[in-house]
Amino acid sequence: MTQSSINLDIASRATLRPIMDVAQQSLGLDPNRIELFGKNKAKIPLSIREALKEKPDGKLILVTAISPTKAGEGKTTTSIGLADGLNYIGAKALVAIREPSLGPCFGMKGGACGGGYAQVAPMADINLHFTGDFHAITAAHNLLAAMVDNHLYWGHKPLIDPRRVTWGRVLDVNDRSLRSVVTGIGGKSNGFTREGRFDITAASEVMAILCLAADLKDLERRLGNIKVGRTAEKDMVFAKDIKAEGAMTVLLKEALNPNLVQTLENNPALVHGGPFGNIAHGCNSIVATKLALKLAEYVVTEAGFGADLGAEKFFNIKCRKAGLKPACAVVVATIKALKLHGGGLETQLTREDLPALKQGLPNLLRHLANVKKFGVPAVVAINQFTSDTPAELDLVKQACQEMGVRMVVSTHWADGGKGAAELAETVKQLADSGQSQFTPLYPDAMPLAEKMRTIACEVYGADDVAIPQTVQARLTELEKNGYGHFPVCMAKTQYSFSTDPALKGAPSGFTVPVREVRLAMGAEFVVAITGDIMTMPGLPRVPAAEAIGLDEYGHISGLF
């Protein structure tokens, strides 16, 4: 059996508790207050926060990772395993992670519910339609697009210049053919003929807004502030100018409520929101994280891809906006992935290769150094494979010790919470130590270009950023209009510290080219698009969708 089929088999054999029991017995919630989606899924209304406001917050633990490789790192699996491990050693813990996107599920990555005995369930439901959050975000985004085109068609004021519409459309499917489209073809009754684009739903500003909004009122305010285009005089036009924010909020009313599910060990899990870490800010919703902090002593959350992307945005965007103070971080790595970063051959990763491992270690060490720059203490979790040798593990352990960081080997994939017990003890001690002195990497007042340069040089290891004159002019305009205090969301390949995905390990001496900037006024950050990064992925040569289907009993197969 392949690892994917093993994961699916384990998930299918799991015995789940009714979600009402999980809410009541594990979280102390009134089961009559939650909104059921069948027996094993529920939404927790935000109104429940009023009864919890006097409770002290738990400690927030971030799980991040090295730069991803084809060998896999298991960041989500480790997040879930760590939460199970904390519960196993007697701590009250809750995992709060993102929802999977259909794009990667049917593309290259597969599902995003963990693996082995460290999964959230029901796996198939979560990976597919779940509670409809992604569909609601897609509908709200495209409703705004339709209202923009309708505004153009009828010539309503403010008069949007058809050449300066910036709001595209989204779809939760990888489809490279939609990256650049022409709409309105077929005559005057079909509207203005103009160029447009599709992004994947996870890259939608509506997704970012949902994940950063504090409540429904804040959600509506942010939606109204979405920039949709400009007039012929280059004045900016927002969603509130075309009266779209109310209807969009209605579509997102239920989607803003966090989703409650459980791990295979029947521990509670909040799975909510799903921006990607390479093209968006890569964190689950603030409302889910803050709710989790009221419901548990320890909250394990994750950020997308490596610490150069998801963790940097978790610290600089999410924590800044929400006033969160993480107690510690876990950096996940595998021996196989480190050997790939050191030039190891993909076909020989199960063989001991100390030279390749040594060459790949700088990738891990740079990620650790980056986490430390935010004042957050870290632990390294080695997601163990049976092929890992004692000599390889010792080499990594020694390198971590030289940085003053503890390395822990964890077997949560094979053994669930019990296999993560040592990791849980280590993380708990660090979280309780009070060592964290969290602070963002740059101040709000720093100019936008300098924020980009700070991230590129301090986090990526670059020498500089290359900002064309047209992009610099745009940054100057944004600052003049009062948006210079926004944080920066860097859109960059996840496979390298640089913008070249082929540069593994810890490259240096490169320049990060910024080819475009976009104002995400509703999300309240500025997106810097670097290198060749795309906001609409394409399907791989052999998409995962080819292996997904129903078996003779009507059960889903191949979804992992």
KOLZAPA-914584 format. One record per residue (C-alpha): residue number from 1; residue in three letters; x, y, z. Coordinates in Angstrom, 3 decimals. Layout:
N
     n   res          x          y          z
   NUM   ala          X          Y          Z
...
END
This chain:
560
     n   res          x          y          z
     1   met      0.000      0.000      0.000
     2   thr      1.137      3.577     -0.676
     3   gln      1.387      6.055      2.173
     4   ser     -1.683      7.853      0.819
     5   ser     -3.762      4.673      0.850
     6   ile     -2.532      3.880      4.368
     7   asn     -3.608      7.346      5.529
     8   leu     -7.002      6.876      3.924
     9   asp     -7.391      3.402      5.427
    10   ile     -6.528      4.674      8.914
    11   ala     -9.000      7.545      8.568
    12   ser    -11.772      5.237      7.351
    13   arg    -11.362      2.937     10.375
    14   ala    -11.449      5.720     12.960
    15   thr    -14.216      5.725     15.565
    16   leu    -15.434      9.282     15.990
    17   arg    -17.353     10.698     18.919
    18   pro    -20.506     12.709     18.206
    19   ile    -19.314     16.284     17.788
    20   met    -21.834     17.396     20.416
    21   asp    -19.969     15.251     22.962
    22   val    -16.618     16.713     21.902
    23   ala    -18.017     20.235     22.351
    24   gln    -19.480     19.495     25.753
    25   gln    -16.998     17.096     27.335
    26   ser    -13.730     18.397     25.893
    27   leu    -14.476     22.119     25.589
    28   gly    -17.239     22.682     28.145
    29   leu    -19.558     24.199     25.565
    30   asp    -23.330     24.006     25.667
    31   pro    -24.077     21.498     22.858
    32   asn    -27.318     23.330     22.128
    33   arg    -25.346     26.440     21.184
    34   ile    -23.334     24.846     18.389
    35   glu    -24.603     24.459     14.812
    36   leu    -24.412     20.862     13.626
    37   phe    -23.361     19.770     10.146
    38   gly    -24.204     16.095     10.547
    39   lys    -22.828     14.044     13.448
    40   asn    -19.152     14.884     13.137
    41   lys    -18.919     18.543     12.109
    42   ala    -20.199     21.733     13.694
    43   lys    -19.825     25.479     13.663
    44   ile    -19.323     27.459     16.865
    45   pro    -21.243     30.767     16.743
    46   leu    -19.119     33.800     17.581
    47   ser    -21.789     34.844     20.081
    48   ile    -20.429     32.152     22.397
    49   arg    -17.375     34.328     23.025
    50   glu    -19.329     36.560     25.389
    51   ala    -19.594     33.752     27.956
    52   leu    -15.841     33.096     27.675
    53   lys    -14.470     36.642     27.818
    54   glu    -13.434     36.436     31.487
    55   lys    -11.453     33.227     30.986
    56   pro     -7.675     33.618     30.756
    57   asp     -6.035     32.881     27.417
    58   gly     -4.068     29.713     26.897
    59   lys     -0.580     29.636     25.436
    60   leu     -0.164     29.870     21.665
    61   ile      2.273     27.496     19.938
    62   leu      3.187     27.996     16.276
    63   val      4.199     25.043     14.117
    64   thr      6.246     25.931     11.057
    65   ala      8.773     24.045      8.922
    66   ile     11.812     24.057      6.686
    67   ser     11.423     24.902      3.000
    68   pro      9.145     22.202      1.522
    69   thr     10.455     19.452     -0.739
    70   lys      9.030     16.497     -2.619
    71   ala     10.058     14.311      0.326
    72   gly      7.470     16.018      2.517
    73   glu      7.878     17.517      5.971
    74   gly      4.554     16.793      7.679
    75   lys      3.811     20.185      9.229
    76   thr      0.054     19.640      9.529
    77   thr      0.608     16.067     10.699
    78   thr      2.994     17.332     13.369
    79   ser      0.569     20.074     14.463
    80   ile     -2.159     17.506     14.993
    81   gly      0.226     14.993     16.568
    82   leu      1.546     17.642     18.968
    83   ala     -1.976     18.568     20.077
    84   asp     -2.754     14.884     20.646
    85   gly      0.570     14.542     22.475
    86   leu     -0.232     17.447     24.785
    87   asn     -3.588     15.870     25.617
    88   tyr     -1.836     12.524     26.095
    89   ile      0.434     13.978     28.815
    90   gly     -2.546     15.549     30.574
    91   ala     -2.558     19.089     29.196
    92   lys     -5.762     20.567     27.804
    93   ala     -4.833     21.303     24.203
    94   leu     -6.612     22.269     21.008
    95   val     -5.284     22.389     17.456
    96   ala     -6.402     25.317     15.249
    97   ile     -5.460     24.896     11.587
    98   arg     -6.545     25.913      8.083
    99   glu     -9.107     24.302      5.800
   100   pro     -7.845     22.473      2.686
   101   ser     -8.319     23.983     -0.758
   102   leu     -9.771     21.846     -3.538
   103   gly     -6.987     23.072     -5.837
   104   pro     -4.148     21.159     -4.144
   105   cys     -6.461     18.256     -3.208
   106   phe     -7.074     17.558     -6.894
   107   gly     -3.712     18.887     -8.021
   108   met     -0.365     17.846     -6.602
   109   lys     -0.425     18.035     -2.808
   110   gly     -3.444     15.905     -2.001
   111   gly     -5.408     16.321      1.219
   112   ala     -4.486     18.545      4.148
   113   cys     -5.824     16.723      7.187
   114   gly     -2.553     15.285      8.487
   115   gly     -1.464     11.701      8.071
   116   gly     -1.128      8.305      9.711
   117   tyr     -2.519      8.368     13.244
   118   ala     -2.239     12.163     13.451
   119   gln     -5.238     13.316     11.433
   120   val     -8.331     15.441     11.805
   121   ala    -11.609     13.844     10.826
   122   pro    -13.914     13.337      8.989
   123   met    -11.081     13.519      6.474
   124   ala    -13.058     13.261      3.230
   125   asp    -15.587     15.899      4.291
   126   ile    -12.880     18.347      5.412
   127   asn    -10.898     17.894      2.192
   128   leu    -13.958     18.387     -0.009
   129   his    -16.944     20.670      0.670
   130   phe    -16.682     20.639      4.496
   131   thr    -19.126     23.275      5.801
   132   gly    -19.136     25.320      2.600
   133   asp    -16.755     28.090      3.720
   134   phe    -14.656     28.051      0.541
   135   his    -17.777     28.079     -1.611
   136   ala    -19.143     31.065      0.320
   137   ile    -15.858     32.946     -0.145
   138   thr    -15.850     32.125     -3.860
   139   ala    -19.463     33.297     -4.198
   140   ala    -18.867     36.553     -2.284
   141   his    -15.762     37.345     -4.340
   142   asn    -17.517     36.682     -7.654
   143   leu    -20.641     38.573     -6.570
   144   leu    -18.454     41.646     -6.192
   145   ala    -16.965     41.013     -9.649
   146   ala    -20.452     40.778    -11.138
   147   met    -21.530     43.973     -9.387
   148   val    -18.439     45.775    -10.701
   149   asp    -19.299     44.746    -14.261
   150   asn    -22.923     45.724    -13.723
   151   his    -21.816     49.110    -12.354
   152   leu    -19.772     49.582    -15.531
   153   tyr    -22.619     48.482    -17.802
   154   trp    -25.145     50.968    -16.418
   155   gly    -22.651     53.793    -16.112
   156   his    -23.254     54.346    -12.408
   157   lys    -21.153     56.812    -10.459
   158   pro    -18.364     56.795     -9.581
   159   leu    -17.564     56.006    -13.209
   160   ile    -15.031     53.150    -13.212
   161   asp    -12.565     53.169    -16.093
   162   pro    -12.910     49.703    -17.742
   163   arg     -9.137     49.740    -18.333
   164   arg     -8.490     50.175    -14.624
   165   val    -10.631     47.450    -13.052
   166   thr     -8.422     45.573    -10.579
   167   trp    -10.931     43.083     -9.145
   168   gly    -10.850     39.711    -10.874
   169   arg    -12.658     36.452    -10.235
   170   val    -11.738     33.300     -8.308
   171   leu    -12.231     29.557     -8.510
   172   asp    -11.125     26.856     -6.046
   173   val     -9.563     24.763     -8.794
   174   asn     -6.058     24.889    -10.277
   175   asp     -6.631     26.140    -13.826
   176   arg     -3.771     27.881    -15.635
   177   ser     -6.027     28.684    -18.619
   178   leu     -7.901     31.226    -16.483
   179   arg     -4.875     33.264    -15.384
   180   ser     -5.649     35.821    -18.084
   181   val     -9.110     36.031    -19.650
   182   val    -11.246     38.356    -21.739
   183   thr    -14.816     38.964    -20.564
   184   gly    -17.803     40.692    -22.136
   185   ile    -17.374     39.167    -25.595
   186   gly    -20.536     38.866    -27.686
   187   gly    -21.960     42.321    -28.089
   188   lys    -23.096     45.341    -26.105
   189   ser    -25.655     43.433    -24.035
   190   asn    -22.846     41.352    -22.531
   191   gly    -21.083     44.349    -21.043
   192   phe    -17.668     45.871    -21.677
   193   thr    -15.093     43.710    -23.400
   194   arg    -12.017     43.834    -21.182
   195   glu     -9.132     41.785    -19.870
   196   gly     -9.541     40.046    -16.530
   197   arg     -8.069     37.242    -14.454
   198   phe     -8.923     34.362    -12.180
   199   asp     -7.043     33.621     -8.960
   200   ile     -7.486     30.544     -6.806
   201   thr     -9.958     31.103     -3.956
   202   ala     -7.224     30.758     -1.326
   203   ala     -5.562     33.845     -2.849
   204   ser     -8.737     35.926     -2.734
   205   glu     -8.656     39.063     -0.618
   206   val    -12.036     37.915      0.677
   207   met    -10.306     34.840      2.114
   208   ala     -7.713     37.051      3.812
   209   ile    -10.435     39.338      5.135
   210   leu    -12.431     36.427      6.581
   211   cys     -9.296     35.204      8.352
   212   leu     -8.368     38.639      9.731
   213   ala    -11.816     39.987     10.661
   214   ala    -12.701     40.304     14.353
   215   asp    -16.481     39.959     13.957
   216   leu    -19.316     40.493     11.474
   217   lys    -19.183     44.268     11.788
   218   asp    -15.446     44.282     11.123
   219   leu    -15.970     41.824      8.265
   220   glu    -18.467     44.160      6.567
   221   arg    -16.173     47.159      7.062
   222   arg    -13.230     45.355      5.516
   223   leu    -15.306     44.046      2.589
   224   gly    -16.467     47.598      1.876
   225   asn    -12.839     48.727      1.760
   226   ile    -11.865     46.340     -1.046
   227   lys    -10.401     48.307     -3.932
   228   val    -12.069     47.279     -7.208
   229   gly    -10.646     49.782     -9.688
   230   arg    -10.111     53.416    -10.579
   231   thr    -11.880     56.198    -12.407
   232   ala    -10.447     57.827    -15.523
   233   glu     -8.990     60.452    -13.174
   234   lys     -7.264     57.584    -11.305
   235   asp     -9.324     57.988     -8.137
   236   met     -9.694     54.653     -6.342
   237   val    -13.106     52.964     -6.258
   238   phe    -14.053     50.593     -3.447
   239   ala    -16.669     47.892     -2.926
   240   lys    -18.629     50.244     -0.655
   241   asp    -18.885     52.709     -3.554
   242   ile    -20.949     50.172     -5.476
   243   lys    -22.873     49.056     -2.364
   244   ala    -21.644     45.451     -2.448
   245   glu    -20.434     44.917      1.119
   246   gly    -23.839     44.138      2.655
   247   ala    -24.670     41.305      0.266
   248   met    -21.141     39.919      0.539
   249   thr    -21.418     39.868      4.334
   250   val    -24.709     37.989      4.085
   251   leu    -22.994     35.300      2.000
   252   leu    -20.191     35.051      4.571
   253   lys    -22.311     35.251      7.722
   254   glu    -22.077     31.535      8.556
   255   ala    -18.616     31.104      7.069
   256   leu    -17.141     33.434      9.720
   257   asn    -18.066     30.967     12.477
   258   pro    -15.180     28.547     13.263
   259   asn    -15.566     24.852     12.414
   260   leu    -15.260     22.206     15.129
   261   val    -14.095     18.681     14.290
   262   gln    -11.850     16.159     16.082
   263   thr     -8.591     14.287     15.778
   264   leu     -8.467     10.512     15.406
   265   glu     -7.891     10.433     19.180
   266   asn    -11.141     12.351     19.635
   267   asn     -9.478     15.556     20.766
   268   pro    -11.117     18.816     19.584
   269   ala     -9.845     20.674     16.537
   270   leu    -10.817     23.997     14.992
   271   val    -10.360     24.019     11.203
   272   his    -11.163     27.412      9.726
   273   gly     -9.979     29.571      6.820
   274   gly     -7.432     28.603      4.225
   275   pro     -5.145     31.256      2.673
   276   phe     -1.957     29.882      1.103
   277   gly      1.367     30.841      2.651
   278   asn      3.158     31.503     -0.652
   279   ile      0.662     33.948     -2.198
   280   ala     -1.320     35.058      0.865
   281   his     -0.724     35.250      4.621
   282   gly     -1.082     31.509      5.228
   283   cys     -2.788     31.361      8.640
   284   asn     -6.111     30.150      9.975
   285   ser     -8.674     32.727     11.109
   286   ile     -8.102     35.094     13.991
   287   val    -11.572     34.326     15.362
   288   ala    -10.738     30.596     15.508
   289   thr     -7.351     31.182     17.132
   290   lys     -8.743     33.568     19.745
   291   leu    -11.658     31.253     20.487
   292   ala     -9.246     28.339     20.892
   293   leu     -7.169     30.368     23.371
   294   lys    -10.264     30.733     25.562
   295   leu    -11.122     27.029     25.334
   296   ala     -7.744     25.385     26.001
   297   glu     -4.545     25.744     28.019
   298   tyr     -2.398     25.216     24.909
   299   val     -3.328     26.053     21.337
   300   val     -1.319     24.554     18.492
   301   thr     -1.607     26.414     15.206
   302   glu      0.337     26.266     11.950
   303   ala      1.435     28.672      9.251
   304   gly      1.786     27.857      5.573
   305   phe      4.977     26.396      4.071
   306   gly      8.377     27.303      5.572
   307   ala      9.208     29.838      8.281
   308   asp     10.314     32.307      5.579
   309   leu      6.706     32.518      4.355
   310   gly      3.939     31.382      6.711
   311   ala      5.740     32.043      9.981
   312   glu      6.987     35.462      8.852
   313   lys      3.425     36.441      7.920
   314   phe      2.008     34.865     11.084
   315   phe      4.322     37.080     13.129
   316   asn      4.319     40.255     11.023
   317   ile      0.663     40.262      9.887
   318   lys     -1.581     38.033     12.009
   319   cys      0.018     38.574     15.417
   320   arg      0.446     42.301     14.728
   321   lys     -3.206     42.720     13.717
   322   ala     -4.692     40.493     16.437
   323   gly     -2.380     41.340     19.322
   324   leu     -1.316     37.696     19.655
   325   lys      1.852     36.748     21.550
   326   pro      3.100     33.247     20.692
   327   ala      4.775     31.395     23.564
   328   cys      7.039     29.258     21.384
   329   ala      7.452     27.746     17.931
   330   val      8.114     24.280     16.539
   331   val     10.150     23.953     13.342
   332   val      9.381     20.667     11.575
   333   ala     11.932     18.841      9.435
   334   thr     12.583     15.377      8.095
   335   ile     15.925     13.746      7.440
   336   lys     14.834     13.000      3.880
   337   ala     13.927     16.619      3.159
   338   leu     17.193     17.916      4.592
   339   lys     19.120     15.510      2.375
   340   leu     17.257     16.861     -0.648
   341   his     18.266     20.385      0.366
   342   gly     21.849     19.123      0.479
   343   gly     21.790     17.720     -3.037
   344   gly     20.780     14.152     -2.139
   345   leu     19.219     12.068     -4.894
   346   glu     15.464     11.652     -4.707
   347   thr     15.802      7.903     -5.398
   348   gln     18.295      7.334     -2.564
   349   leu     16.763      9.182      0.375
   350   thr     16.287      5.984      2.401
   351   arg     20.058      5.395      2.409
   352   glu     22.289      7.004      5.003
   353   asp     23.905     10.070      3.429
   354   leu     25.681     12.202      6.014
   355   pro     27.387     14.522      3.471
   356   ala     24.051     15.466      1.852
   357   leu     22.439     15.875      5.256
   358   lys     25.249     18.141      6.415
   359   gln     24.896     20.207      3.238
   360   gly     21.133     20.511      3.788
   361   leu     21.284     21.524      7.455
   362   pro     21.764     25.267      6.723
   363   asn     18.155     25.385      5.507
   364   leu     16.908     24.277      8.933
   365   leu     19.365     26.518     10.769
   366   arg     18.304     29.610      8.820
   367   his     14.649     28.942      9.573
   368   leu     15.535     28.604     13.263
   369   ala     17.511     31.837     13.165
   370   asn     14.554     33.586     11.537
   371   val     12.141     32.480     14.259
   372   lys     14.585     33.737     16.891
   373   lys     14.631     37.172     15.222
   374   phe     11.030     37.598     16.371
   375   gly     11.998     36.824     19.969
   376   val     10.222     33.463     19.946
   377   pro     12.026     30.375     21.349
   378   ala     11.898     27.260     19.172
   379   val     12.040     23.461     19.244
   380   val     12.975     21.295     16.263
   381   ala     10.646     18.355     15.637
   382   ile     12.052     15.597     13.456
   383   asn      9.095     13.852     11.862
   384   gln     10.721     10.416     11.878
   385   phe     10.872      7.893      9.057
   386   thr     11.955      4.294      9.629
   387   ser     14.924      4.879      7.304
   388   asp     16.421      7.577      9.544
   389   thr     19.696      6.311     11.020
   390   pro     21.146      7.118     14.487
   391   ala     24.125      8.853     12.873
   392   glu     21.826     11.112     10.831
   393   leu     19.692     12.002     13.844
   394   asp     22.803     12.715     15.924
   395   leu     24.140     15.055     13.233
   396   val     20.955     17.128     13.271
   397   lys     20.808     17.069     17.065
   398   gln     24.361     18.375     17.362
   399   ala     23.716     21.203     14.884
   400   cys     20.610     22.250     16.830
   401   gln     22.463     22.105     20.156
   402   glu     25.107     24.449     18.770
   403   met     22.293     26.968     18.173
   404   gly     20.933     26.432     21.668
   405   val     17.847     24.644     20.367
   406   arg     16.553     21.263     21.428
   407   met     15.740     18.634     18.803
   408   val     13.088     16.005     19.500
   409   val     12.316     12.938     17.390
   410   ser      8.572     12.356     17.089
   411   thr      6.678      9.289     15.822
   412   his      3.152     10.732     15.807
   413   trp      2.468      9.471     12.266
   414   ala      2.874      5.878     13.429
   415   asp      1.928      6.194     17.097
   416   gly     -0.398      9.196     17.412
   417   gly     -0.281     11.250     20.596
   418   lys      1.847      8.693     22.440
   419   gly      4.540      9.057     19.778
   420   ala      4.543     12.841     20.307
   421   ala      4.708     12.683     24.120
   422   glu      8.358     13.742     24.371
   423   leu      7.784     16.551     21.876
   424   ala      4.731     17.646     23.871
   425   glu      6.674     17.694     27.153
   426   thr      9.451     19.734     25.570
   427   val      7.062     22.209     23.963
   428   lys      5.021     22.553     27.158
   429   gln      8.144     23.340     29.197
   430   leu      9.256     25.948     26.673
   431   ala      5.800     27.524     26.418
   432   asp      5.585     27.707     30.219
   433   ser      9.091     29.132     30.589
   434   gly      8.130     32.700     29.750
   435   gln     11.137     33.042     27.446
   436   ser      9.162     34.467     24.542
   437   gln      9.783     38.157     23.914
   438   phe      7.787     38.396     20.720
   439   thr      8.038     41.494     18.573
   440   pro      7.374     41.985     14.819
   441   leu     10.398     42.314     12.555
   442   tyr      9.649     45.883     11.430
   443   pro      7.621     48.853     12.743
   444   asp      4.407     50.086     11.135
   445   ala      6.039     53.397     10.238
   446   met      8.784     51.854      8.086
   447   pro      8.328     52.681      4.352
   448   leu      6.822     49.877      2.289
   449   ala      9.939     49.345      0.164
   450   glu     12.044     49.070      3.316
   451   lys      9.629     46.509      4.761
   452   met     10.127     44.402      1.627
   453   arg     13.889     44.879      1.839
   454   thr     13.911     43.939      5.533
   455   ile     12.048     40.697      4.875
   456   ala     14.211     39.841      1.871
   457   cys     17.506     40.510      3.638
   458   glu     16.717     39.439      7.196
   459   val     14.498     36.418      6.456
   460   tyr     15.402     35.213      2.962
   461   gly     19.135     35.967      3.142
   462   ala     19.054     38.203      0.054
   463   asp     21.410     41.081     -0.644
   464   asp     18.618     43.394     -1.778
   465   val     15.268     43.737     -3.517
   466   ala     14.887     44.952     -7.101
   467   ile     11.983     47.381     -7.317
   468   pro     11.274     48.746    -10.822
   469   gln     10.474     52.421    -11.185
   470   thr      6.810     51.693    -11.954
   471   val      6.471     49.624     -8.759
   472   gln      8.270     52.272     -6.701
   473   ala      5.901     54.902     -8.067
   474   arg      2.990     52.737     -6.940
   475   leu      4.495     52.359     -3.459
   476   thr      4.978     56.123     -3.236
   477   glu      1.336     56.627     -4.197
   478   leu      0.151     54.121     -1.584
   479   glu      2.145     55.877      1.113
   480   lys      0.852     59.272     -0.007
   481   asn     -2.725     57.965      0.272
   482   gly     -2.188     56.757      3.837
   483   tyr     -1.444     53.045      3.374
   484   gly      2.247     53.104      4.213
   485   his      1.605     51.731      7.714
   486   phe      0.228     48.449      6.308
   487   pro      2.365     45.314      6.688
   488   val      3.680     43.622      3.546
   489   cys      2.528     40.199      2.340
   490   met      5.290     38.760      0.150
   491   ala      4.133     36.413     -2.620
   492   lys      7.115     34.142     -3.272
   493   thr      7.897     30.554     -4.208
   494   gln      7.782     28.215     -1.229
   495   tyr     10.563     25.956     -2.501
   496   ser     13.503     28.277     -1.872
   497   phe     14.547     31.234      0.253
   498   ser     15.144     32.933     -3.091
   499   thr     12.640     33.445     -5.911
   500   asp     14.253     30.585     -7.856
   501   pro     12.602     27.306     -6.753
   502   ala     15.669     25.346     -7.888
   503   leu     17.951     27.003     -5.304
   504   lys     17.740     24.614     -2.349
   505   gly     19.426     24.803      1.017
   506   ala     20.217     28.300      2.288
   507   pro     21.299     30.385     -0.729
   508   ser     22.664     33.905     -0.338
   509   gly     23.931     36.706     -2.563
   510   phe     20.725     36.963     -4.592
   511   thr     18.274     39.770     -5.274
   512   val     14.509     39.472     -4.855
   513   pro     12.700     41.031     -7.848
   514   val      9.350     42.657     -7.010
   515   arg      7.372     42.746    -10.233
   516   glu      4.026     44.031     -8.942
   517   val      2.307     45.339     -5.818
   518   arg     -1.395     45.116     -5.016
   519   leu     -3.274     47.014     -2.343
   520   ala     -5.378     44.647     -0.235
   521   met     -7.264     47.497      1.426
   522   gly     -9.827     45.247      3.080
   523   ala     -7.227     42.834      4.423
   524   glu     -5.092     45.857      5.356
   525   phe     -1.824     44.733      3.840
   526   val      0.127     45.334      0.635
   527   val      0.889     42.282     -1.520
   528   ala      4.330     42.223     -3.163
   529   ile      4.455     39.728     -6.029
   530   thr      7.990     38.477     -6.607
   531   gly      9.717     36.387     -9.252
   532   asp      7.465     34.114    -11.291
   533   ile      4.935     33.324     -8.537
   534   met      1.372     32.770     -9.820
   535   thr     -1.852     33.486     -7.937
   536   met     -3.623     30.794    -10.001
   537   pro     -1.713     27.477     -9.913
   538   gly     -1.855     24.968    -12.740
   539   leu     -2.401     21.230    -12.519
   540   pro      0.698     18.998    -12.647
   541   arg      1.407     16.550    -15.475
   542   val     -0.418     13.822    -13.520
   543   pro     -2.988     15.547    -11.263
   544   ala     -4.167     13.841     -8.084
   545   ala     -7.701     14.038     -9.489
   546   glu     -6.897     11.120    -11.823
   547   ala     -6.712      8.740     -8.844
   548   ile     -9.789     10.014     -6.976
   549   gly    -13.125      8.253     -7.298
   550   leu    -15.688      5.999     -5.648
   551   asp    -15.155      2.302     -5.001
   552   glu    -17.806     -0.387     -5.475
   553   tyr    -19.239      0.393     -2.037
   554   gly    -19.575      4.100     -2.731
   555   his    -16.606      5.057     -0.537
   556   ile    -14.200      7.760     -1.689
   557   ser    -10.821      6.442     -2.765
   558   gly     -7.564      8.171     -3.701
   559   leu     -8.271     11.370     -1.768
   560   phe     -4.913     12.003     -0.092
END
